[in-house]
Amino acid sequence: MKISWPVRAIPAAAAVLMFGWFGAVEAGDLNPAAIMITPPKDIKWVEGAGGAANAILAGDPNKPGIYVELTRWHAGHMSRPHFHQNDRYIYVIEGTWWVGTGTKYDPASTMPVAQGSYVTHYGKQIHYDGAKDADVTLEIVGMGPATSTPAEVK
C-alpha cells in the first residue's frame, strides 16, 4: 500500500512540534544551582587606565586561583613592555589584537592576531600588546594574583 505525501508528513510534523515544545519547557526550567547565564547587557565592564576596559567573569585576578576576564583594548592604545608571573591564555573574541615581544617598545614591529585566534603568554616573558585602528576584545584566563611587571628598556 502506498502512503500519500500528506499522511507521511504527519509523523515528521508531530516530531518537530514535540521537540520544539519540550525544548521550550527545558529552556525555561534550568536549575540555577546547575547553570548561570549572564546576557551581554548584564556583563559589568569597568574602564581602566591605559585605554582598556575589563569585565571579570570568574575568580579574582588580585587573589590566588583561576580567573577569567574580558579585556577590551580601545583603538590606539597599547601596553608597554611587561611580563606576568604566570602563564595567561587568551582568545581573541573580536577585532585584531597586536602583539610584540622584547624590552624595546616598537608598535610598528607588532604582529596582528586575528579574531578567533588563541594565544599563550608565557609567565616571566616580556611582551606588549593592544589595539591599533579598532577596538579588540579578548578573553583572558590565568592564575592569580595577576601581576604585571614593567620591563621596558629605553
C-alpha positions in Angstrom: 0.0 0.0 0.0 1.4 3.4 -1.0 1.1 6.2 1.6 0.3 9.6 0.2 2.5 12.6 0.9 0.3 14.4 3.4 -0.1 11.2 5.6 3.7 10.6 5.6 4.3 14.2 6.7 2.2 13.9 9.8 4.7 12.0 12.0 7.5 14.4 11.0 5.4 17.4 11.8 4.4 15.9 15.1 8.1 15.2 16.0 9.1 18.8 15.1 6.3 20.2 17.3 7.1 17.8 20.1 10.8 18.7 20.2 10.0 22.4 19.9 7.6 22.2 22.8 9.9 20.2 25.0 12.8 22.4 24.1 10.9 25.5 25.2 10.0 23.8 28.5 13.6 22.8 29.2 15.0 26.2 28.4 12.6 27.8 31.0 13.3 25.2 33.6 17.1 25.5 34.0 18.2 24.7 37.5 20.0 27.9 38.8 22.2 25.6 41.0 23.4 23.9 37.8 23.9 26.8 35.4 24.1 30.6 35.4 23.7 32.6 32.2 24.7 36.3 32.0 23.5 38.1 28.9 25.8 40.6 27.3 23.9 43.6 28.7 24.5 42.4 32.3 28.3 41.9 32.0 29.8 44.7 34.1 32.6 46.5 32.2 34.9 48.8 34.1 37.1 51.4 32.3 40.6 51.3 33.5 43.8 53.2 33.0 45.8 52.5 29.8 42.9 52.6 27.3 41.2 49.3 28.2 38.0 48.2 29.8 37.7 44.9 31.8 35.0 42.6 32.9 35.7 39.9 35.5 33.7 36.8 34.6 35.0 34.4 37.3 37.5 34.5 40.1 39.5 37.5 41.2 42.7 38.4 39.3 44.1 40.0 42.5 43.8 36.8 44.5 45.3 33.3 44.2 43.4 31.0 41.9 42.0 30.9 38.5 40.3 33.9 37.0 38.5 34.7 33.7 38.2 38.2 32.4 37.3 40.1 29.3 39.5 42.9 28.2 38.6 45.4 25.5 41.6 47.4 24.3 40.3 50.6 22.8 41.7 51.7 19.4 45.1 53.4 19.5 46.1 52.1 23.0 48.9 49.6 23.7 50.7 48.4 26.8 54.4 49.0 27.3 56.8 46.0 27.6 56.0 44.0 30.7 55.7 40.4 31.9 53.3 38.4 34.1 54.4 35.9 36.8 52.1 33.2 35.5 51.0 31.9 32.1 47.9 33.6 30.6 45.6 32.0 28.0 44.0 34.4 25.6 41.3 34.1 23.0 40.6 36.9 20.5 36.9 37.3 20.5 36.6 40.4 18.3 38.9 42.6 16.2 42.6 42.3 15.6 45.0 42.2 18.5 48.5 43.4 18.0 51.4 41.8 19.9 55.1 42.3 20.2 58.0 40.9 22.3 61.1 42.3 23.9 62.1 45.1 26.1 62.1 47.8 23.3 58.7 49.3 22.7 58.1 49.4 19.0 54.4 49.3 17.9 55.5 49.1 14.2 57.1 45.7 14.9 53.9 44.1 16.4 52.2 41.3 14.6 48.4 41.1 14.1 46.5 38.3 15.8 43.2 37.7 14.0 39.8 37.3 15.6 39.3 33.6 16.6 43.0 33.1 17.4 44.3 31.6 20.6 47.5 32.9 22.3 49.5 31.8 25.3 51.5 34.5 27.1 54.2 32.6 29.0 55.0 33.6 32.5 58.0 35.9 33.0 58.4 36.5 29.2 58.4 40.1 28.1 55.7 41.3 25.7 53.5 44.3 24.8 50.1 44.4 23.1 47.0 46.3 22.3 44.8 47.7 19.6 45.7 49.9 16.6 42.9 51.1 14.4 39.9 49.4 16.0 38.9 48.0 19.4 39.7 44.4 20.2 38.0 42.2 22.7 39.9 39.3 24.4 39.0 36.6 26.9 41.9 36.0 29.3 42.3 33.1 31.6 45.0 32.9 34.2 46.1 32.1 37.7 46.1 35.0 40.2 47.4 37.1 41.6 47.7 38.6 38.1 50.7 40.9 38.3 52.2 43.0 35.6 55.9 44.0 35.9 57.3 46.8 33.7 60.2 45.6 31.6 60.9 48.4 29.1 64.4 49.4 28.3 64.7 52.9 26.8 
